[in-house]
Amino acid sequence: MIKIGIPITLEYRVEDKIERYRCKVVELEGSTLYIDYPINEETGRTGIFSKGTTFNVNYVGTDNSVYRFETEVKGKKNANIPMLLLHYPEDNIVRIQRREYVRIMTAIDVSVHDTEGTIAPFTTITFDISGGGLSILLPDDQHTFKPNQIVAVWLVLPTESGPFSYVHSSAEVIRVNHREQGKKSLLSLKFKQIRDKDRQDIIRYCFENQLKERRRGLT
């Protein structure tokens, strides 16, 4: 079930190219979904669409799974904000990602603080990330972490439109992975106390990067 306030992504095909737009669910009434005007991820411009325009919709549900459905514009509405009306096919929504989190390799800026204050805070980048946790590159002088140790992490999550998304969570140390000579060791962490919105932002980031890689493979 989609809920008011959930961010959604619209995929709009233009000849052999897919344009992607971000928006949020404002209202839901029966089979009609009301969204704020979508913003193009590449240009940052508001999309103008006529009645009958078709899209594929992707969104992260409250169970942290990714869902997809086809829709079309049913009309427009002006209230406190201008909105588009989309058909909401409640019985024809496909879950395309299981609750097990997809992990992708990516370099995201991250700051790590030891909650007990025994290790000096440091900044580094991720090696990979998922909705369940992450691995980070350890500086050469940071090899004293122990399993089950709790740390605080701050992530600067890139977005294709608008400002960065800042994610904060406590995380449990799983292990330190020592790699071959010349490569930095990895610290594996599992998210502990993390806001649902922050986890959904991470899942969406992973999902969207997966889609990009698939598209590159088709070109």
C-alpha positions, 0 to 999 in steps of 0.5 A: 500500500502506498502512503501519503508523503512517500517519494516516488520516481516516474520513468517517462520514455522519450523515443529511445531515452528514459527521463526520470522525475521525482515527486511525492504522494500528496493525496490518495483517493480510491484509484486516484493518486495525487502527486506534486508536480514532478521534477526532472532529475537531470535538469531540475525543471518541472515536467509538464504532462498532458492527460493520457501521458504514461509512466512507470512508477517506482517507490520504496514501501513501508516494508523497505521493498521496492514496488513498481506499476504502470500509470497514466495522467488522469488530469490536474488539480489546483489546491494548496499546490498544483497536483497531477492525478495518476491512475493507481492500479492497486491490484496491479503493483509488482514488488521487484525487490525482496526485503533482503537488501541489495548491496552495491559498490559505491564511494560515499563520504562517511564520518565515523565516531566511536560512541565510547570515545576510545577511538578518534573520529575519522572520515573516509568513504564507503566500499559498498552499502545496502539498506542493512549496512555498509563497508568502509575503507579504514585509514591505516591507523584505524584497525582497533575495532572489535566485533559488536562494538557500536559506532555512530556514522554520518553519510552524505548520500548523493541525489540526482536532484536537489541537495544531498541527503544526510543520513545518521545511524548507530551501527554495529561492527561486524568485522575488520576485513584485512585485504592483500598488500596495497589495499586498505582494510574494510570495516563491515558495519550493520545499521542498528538505530536508523530512521525509516526515512534514512533507510528508505533513502539508502534503499532507493539510492541502491535501487536507482544505481542498479537501474543505471548499471543495467541501462549501461549494459544495454547501450 
